[in-house]
Amino acid sequence: MLIGFKIKNFRSFKDLQYFSMLSGKVRNNENHIIEKNNHKILKFSGMFGANGSGKSNLILALSVVQILLNKGVSPLINNQYYRGIGSNKEENSYFEYELALNDKLYSYGFEINIFKREIVSEWLIDMTKNKQKKIFERDLKKKNYCSDIKDNKHLNFTNCLEEMRKNNQNLFLSEMTRRLVMSGNDDVFFEDIYSVFRFLMHDTIVIRPSTHKLFDIDYIKSKEKILKILKALDINIVDYKTEESDIKNIKLKLSDNDYNNLINDIDTLSLKYNNLSCTLRIENDLYTIKKKEDNTYDVCSLKFFHKDNDNKFGAYEESDGTIRILELIDILLTNGKLFLIDELDSSLHPILVSGLLKIFLKSKSTNQLIITTHELKTLDFDLVRRDEIWFAEKNENGDSRIFSLEEFKDVARFDRKIDKAYLEGRFGAIANIDYNYEN
């Protein structure tokens, strides 16, 4: 689980910002808390703010690690450092994740120079006990490479750390994991490496409004559960089936680069989940895809049936809101994942947004959900806790800061209409409209 995240010098974030999933002293909705290693960690957090305030940049910052773990720093756009007043392209950008995994607490982070596309430093620290254990630390600028792990039986770890002395393009966490997977080494000695990599790379799911998206959801195996959820959310689908299609139909809808990336992702998911069928949303079509042993692909399109209607409907005939729900439904099907959802309310009715959140927060799921939204129905203390509400605000220099509603304990009383107080500007993070403007 994510405990906290620190970010500096990335997009609209100039100064160090800290985002926390630790609970405050709020006593309502205690079922929203999961205890790990004597830490009370929240299942949910919602980020509010005006358009352009930096909400989406937090989601982007949290997901940068997946680009680096997958392909190194070379794919990064080299102007993603803070470029407002007082910007400096030579300044390093800072990313740090505080995690609770497998009864342990970790700090994993790295510094990168985005303009030069270079890794500057990287570290993984076991913070479970009072005396921290440095699993590894490397500083390419200071040429400092060290680890508190001393075990001659595992020379491939120290050898890899030594060989990464001059590698400023790839993360050690990624390279060490790659070597372990290739060698088939599942020694418990490396569980720290595996756990952190697995959570950040595979168990952190980023969902943004987009034209195509691949999900590691098997809609056929999970059909009974999915139909039950759709009924609870008053979605008019009573059944769905697959209809044979072809990978060529998908290729026609994508650029060559997007298609090649899609095939790579399918192959990765196929290995990860032992040939599990995954689902692709492209425009408003849904396809199930499964890689076969002969390296071809079994592709089917999903067809839906409505109540009191024998006709079958393609996904493109369903509403954007229905497709959006099918896109988000995994938050109610799995456990132990972190979902980062930008614009949760995109295409969804306000009641559907609050209904989806209410079902998630009442569930026994150990998933975490971090969203950005403008939907004021979620600013309701019957639904969420005060410490689950965050704001993003950008100053006149173009610099974003994030802050919790916990900073306004006196104003944000539980007997107050919190959505009204927000619109009145009591917490900031709203647009300053010039109502005297004349055309």
FENWO-V665899 format. One record per backbone hydrogen bond with DSSP energy under -0.5 kcal/mol. NH is the residue of the N-H (numbers start at 1). CO is the residue of the C=O. Records with the same first field share a line. If there is no record, write none. Layout:
NH->CO ; CO
//
This chain:
3->1 ; 98
4->98
5->19
6->96
7->17
8->94
9->14
10->13
11->80
13->10
14->12
17->7
19->5
21->3
23->40
32->29
33->30
34->41
36->39
39->36
41->34 ; 39
42->21
43->32
45->369
46->388
47->371
48->46 ; 390
53->50
58->54 ; 55
59->55
60->56
61->57
62->58
63->59
64->60 ; 61
66->63
67->63 ; 64
68->64
69->65
70->66
71->67
72->67 ; 68
73->169
76->73
80->77
85->397
87->84
91->88
93->112
94->8
95->110
96->6
97->108
98->4
99->97 ; 106
100->1
101->99 ; 104
104->101
106->99
107->125
108->97
109->123
110->95
111->121
112->93
113->118
114->112
117->113
118->113
119->168
120->111
121->111
122->138
123->109
124->136
125->107
126->133
127->105 ; 125
128->105
132->130
133->126
134->132
135->124 ; 133
136->124
137->146
138->122
139->144
140->120
141->120
143->139
144->139
145->143
146->137
148->134
150->148
151->149
154->151
155->152
157->154
158->154
159->155
160->156
161->157
162->158
163->159
164->160
165->162
167->164
168->166
175->171
176->172
177->173
178->174
179->175
180->176
181->177
182->178
183->179
184->180
185->180
186->184
190->187
191->188
194->190
195->191
196->192
197->193
198->194
199->195
200->196
201->197
202->198
203->198
205->203 ; 338
206->204
207->205 ; 340
213->281
215->279
217->215
219->217
222->218
223->220
226->222
227->223
228->224
229->225
230->226
231->227
232->228
233->229
234->231
235->230
236->234
237->235
238->305
239->305
241->303
243->301
245->299
249->246
250->246
251->247
252->248
253->250
254->251
259->255
260->256
261->257
262->258
263->259
264->260
265->261
266->262
267->263
268->264
269->265
270->266
271->267
272->268
273->269
274->271
275->270
278->289
279->215
280->287
281->213
282->280 ; 285
283->211
285->282
287->280
288->300
289->278
290->298
292->296
295->292
298->290
299->297
300->288
301->243
302->286
303->241
304->313
305->239
306->311
309->306
313->304
315->302
317->314
318->315
323->319
324->320
325->321
326->322
327->323
328->324
329->325
331->328
332->329
333->330
334->330
338->203
339->337 ; 368
340->205 ; 338
341->339 ; 370
342->207 ; 340
344->341 ; 372
346->343
348->345
352->349
353->349
354->350
355->351
356->352
357->353
358->354
359->355
360->356
361->357
362->358
363->359 ; 360
368->337
369->43
370->339
371->45
372->341
373->47
376->374
378->375
379->376
380->378
383->380
384->380
388->385
389->386
390->46 ; 388
391->403
392->48
393->401
395->399
398->395
400->12 ; 398
401->393
403->391
405->389
407->404
408->405
409->406
412->408
413->411
416->413
418->416
419->379
421->417
422->418
423->419
424->420
425->422
426->421
433->431
435->433
437->434
//
